[in-house]
Amino acid sequence: MNTEPGKAERLGFDEWFRNNQASREPSDTSVARVISVNKNNFVVSDGTNEIFAELAGRFIYEADSPLDLPAVGDWVSVRLFNDDTFAVIFDIFPRKSLLKRKTAGSKVEYQLIAANIDVAIIIQALDSNYNIRRLERYLVMINEGGIKPFVFLSKSDLASPDEIEKKKSEILRSFPGLDILAFSNQHAPDMDSIREILAPRKTYCLLGSSGVGKTTLINNLISEDLFKTQPIREKDGRGKHTTTRRELIVLNNGAIIIDNPGMRELGVISAENGIDETFGEIAELSKQCRFSDCTHTVEKGCAVLNALEEGIISKERYSNYMKMQKESLYHEMSYVEKRQKDKKFGKYVRSILKYKNDKK
């Protein structure tokens, strides 16, 4: 595999990826990183050039789920054609981290958000957008992916210093030690503070609802209006979806940012680790319950219910914990059932093809 020194490193290719090469790449392939995904085609970068890419045929045949396909941020092995203007993706490197959620709507399937993220930045605006219950959902998704979280509170120009400190304190009561930064896109010194936080060759992913200022923040950080923004609806403070696909951007200081469309649905599948880490105090209390299979709903000797009655855990936090536990388990069971049906159908198709070939 060809890896030109210095080129891939600009996009975060480090020793970890060198030690975890893709498994089935041909010898004449090169290393590239996926910087955007648009349905069945991709744009990859070798650290210098952006190249249109498509998947090798075996991906379409062998992929069992979206988890088997490239996401923005993935490192892939590619073969270059047409004077390096077109690439075919042959394999995906093992992932250091993966950010995913349940697809929006009733379909029970994974949707990949981004791969190989070092820090996920949750942006909530200090207006009607601020919602600690939604913040908990983002943190479940981030913690499940093994990614460090950071909270940015935007539109600080619309809130008093006391209001900002009150919201910070509310967050830290549930998540001690969580990094939080309040900023305004209208305040140039705040942009300088954010640039100092973003380290070269580290990958950051911006998460948040439409209208919180993600796109404006990126435009400010790159000092040009590269991405379009839309006005906010006055009646509910919501913004239109200005980002229609995930983009990987390299800042002047070498930091790497992945922008995401605003997400209004944050469904979880099989996120037990993320839930336990996000609701750490409840997970610890559950170990003290009288019954090992305690549901934390009606049982006597339930340490979680006792803490709820004593006001140690708020009703809202307990309710969100229980809701996500049930949602995660339900979607996991539905997903397993779906995969079993898909495998049976796949076996049926293969048997028909074998029968046809034998008849020739």
Residue pairs with C-beta under 8 A, 6 or more apart in sequence:
1 21
1 22
1 25
1 27
1 29
1 30
1 31
1 77
2 28
2 29
2 30
2 31
3 13
3 18
3 30
3 31
4 46
4 47
6 47
7 46
7 47
7 48
8 31
8 32
8 33
8 46
8 47
8 75
9 47
9 201
10 47
10 201
10 250
10 254
11 33
11 45
11 47
11 201
11 248
11 250
11 256
12 33
12 116
12 118
12 201
12 202
12 203
12 256
13 31
13 33
13 47
13 75
14 201
16 96
17 75
17 93
17 96
20 93
20 94
21 93
22 75
22 76
22 77
22 90
22 91
22 92
22 93
22 94
23 91
24 90
24 91
25 77
25 90
25 91
26 77
26 79
26 90
28 79
29 77
29 78
29 79
29 90
29 91
30 46
30 77
30 78
30 79
30 80
31 46
31 75
31 76
31 77
31 78
32 44
32 45
32 46
32 51
32 53
32 75
32 76
32 77
32 78
32 87
33 44
33 45
33 47
33 73
33 74
33 75
33 76
33 248
34 42
34 43
34 44
34 53
34 70
34 71
34 72
34 73
34 74
34 75
34 76
34 115
34 248
35 43
35 44
35 45
35 50
35 72
35 247
35 248
36 42
36 43
36 72
36 245
36 246
36 247
36 248
37 70
37 71
37 72
37 245
37 246
38 245
40 54
40 55
41 52
41 53
41 54
42 52
42 53
42 54
42 55
42 70
42 89
43 50
43 51
43 52
43 53
44 50
44 51
44 53
44 76
44 78
44 87
44 89
45 51
45 248
49 84
51 78
51 80
51 84
51 85
51 86
51 87
52 85
52 86
52 87
53 76
53 78
53 86
53 87
53 88
53 89
54 86
54 87
54 88
54 89
55 69
55 70
55 88
55 89
56 88
56 89
56 90
59 68
59 69
59 89
62 68
63 69
64 339
64 342
65 109
65 110
65 339
66 109
66 110
66 111
66 112
67 98
67 100
67 110
67 112
69 112
70 76
70 89
70 92
71 98
71 112
71 113
71 114
71 115
71 246
72 113
72 114
72 115
72 246
72 247
72 248
72 258
73 114
73 115
73 116
73 117
73 203
73 205
73 248
73 258
74 92
74 93
74 95
74 115
74 116
75 92
75 93
75 116
76 89
76 90
76 91
76 92
76 93
77 89
77 90
77 91
77 93
78 87
78 88
78 89
78 90
79 87
79 88
79 90
80 86
80 87
81 87
81 88
95 115
95 116
96 115
96 116
97 115
97 116
97 117
97 118
97 145
97 146
97 147
98 112
98 114
98 115
98 116
98 145
98 146
99 112
99 113
99 114
99 115
99 117
99 120
99 141
99 142
99 145
99 147
99 205
100 110
100 111
100 112
100 113
100 141
100 145
101 110
101 111
101 113
101 141
101 263
101 265
101 266
101 267
101 268
101 269
102 108
102 109
102 110
102 111
102 265
102 267
102 268
102 269
102 331
103 109
103 110
103 111
103 267
104 111
104 264
104 265
104 267
105 265
108 269
108 331
108 334
108 335
108 338
109 335
109 338
110 269
110 335
113 205
113 207
113 246
113 260
114 205
114 246
114 258
114 260
116 203
117 145
117 147
117 203
117 204
117 205
117 258
118 147
118 148
118 202
118 203
118 204
119 147
119 148
119 149
119 150
119 202
119 203
119 204
119 205
120 138
120 142
120 145
120 147
120 148
120 149
120 150
120 204
120 205
120 207
121 149
121 150
121 151
121 152
121 204
121 205
121 206
121 207
122 135
122 138
122 139
122 142
122 149
122 150
122 151
122 152
122 207
122 208
123 151
123 152
123 153
123 154
123 206
123 207
123 208
123 212
123 213
123 214
123 217
124 130
124 131
124 134
124 135
124 151
124 152
124 153
124 154
124 208
124 209
124 212
125 153
125 154
125 155
125 158
125 211
125 212
125 213
125 237
126 153
126 154
126 155
126 156
126 158
126 159
126 163
126 164
126 167
126 182
127 155
127 158
127 159
127 237
128 236
128 237
129 208
129 209
129 211
129 212
129 237
129 238
130 153
130 167
132 170
132 171
132 174
133 316
133 320
134 209
134 266
135 151
135 171
136 174
136 278
136 279
136 317
136 320
136 324
137 266
137 268
137 320
137 324
138 149
138 207
138 266
139 149
139 175
139 274
139 278
140 268
140 271
140 274
140 275
140 278
140 324
141 266
141 268
141 271
141 274
142 149
142 207
142 274
143 149
143 273
143 274
143 277
143 278
144 268
144 271
144 273
144 274
144 275
144 277
145 274
147 205
149 178
149 179
150 178
150 179
150 180
150 181
150 197
151 171
151 178
151 179
151 180
151 181
152 180
152 181
152 182
152 183
152 194
152 217
153 164
153 167
153 168
153 180
153 181
153 182
153 183
154 183
154 184
154 185
154 212
154 213
154 217
155 184
155 185
155 212
155 213
156 164
156 182
156 183
156 184
156 187
156 190
157 184
157 186
157 187
159 167
159 182
164 182
168 180
168 182
171 178
171 180
172 178
172 180
174 317
175 278
181 193
181 194
181 197
183 190
183 191
183 193
183 194
184 190
185 191
185 213
185 216
185 217
185 220
191 220
191 221
194 217
194 221
195 221
195 251
195 253
195 255
198 204
198 221
198 251
198 253
198 255
198 257
199 255
200 253
200 254
200 255
201 254
201 255
201 256
202 255
202 256
203 248
203 256
203 257
203 258
204 255
204 256
204 257
204 258
205 257
205 258
205 260
206 214
206 217
206 218
206 257
206 258
206 259
206 260
207 260
207 263
208 214
208 262
208 263
209 238
209 239
209 262
209 263
209 264
210 230
210 238
210 239
210 240
210 241
210 242
210 261
210 262
210 264
211 232
211 233
211 237
211 238
211 239
211 240
211 262
212 239
212 262
214 243
214 259
214 260
214 262
215 227
215 228
215 229
215 242
215 243
215 259
216 229
218 226
218 227
218 249
218 257
218 259
219 225
219 226
219 227
219 229
221 251
221 257
222 249
222 251
222 252
223 252
226 249
227 242
227 243
227 247
227 259
228 242
229 242
230 239
230 240
230 242
231 239
231 240
232 238
232 239
233 239
239 262
241 261
241 262
242 262
243 259
243 260
243 261
243 262
244 261
245 261
246 258
246 259
246 260
246 261
247 258
247 259
248 256
248 257
248 258
249 256
249 257
249 258
249 259
250 256
250 257
251 257
267 327
267 331
268 274
268 275
268 324
268 327
268 328
268 331
269 328
269 331
269 332
269 335
270 328
270 331
270 332
270 335
271 324
271 328
272 328
275 283
275 321
275 324
275 325
275 328
276 283
277 283
279 317
279 321
281 307
281 312
281 313
282 296
282 304
282 307
282 313
282 317
282 318
282 321
285 303
285 304
285 307
285 313
286 294
286 296
286 303
286 304
287 303
288 303
289 296
289 299
289 301
289 302
289 303
289 304
290 299
290 300
290 301
290 302
291 299
291 301
291 302
294 301
294 302
294 304
296 302
296 304
296 305
296 322
297 305
297 322
299 305
304 313
304 318
307 313
308 315
308 318
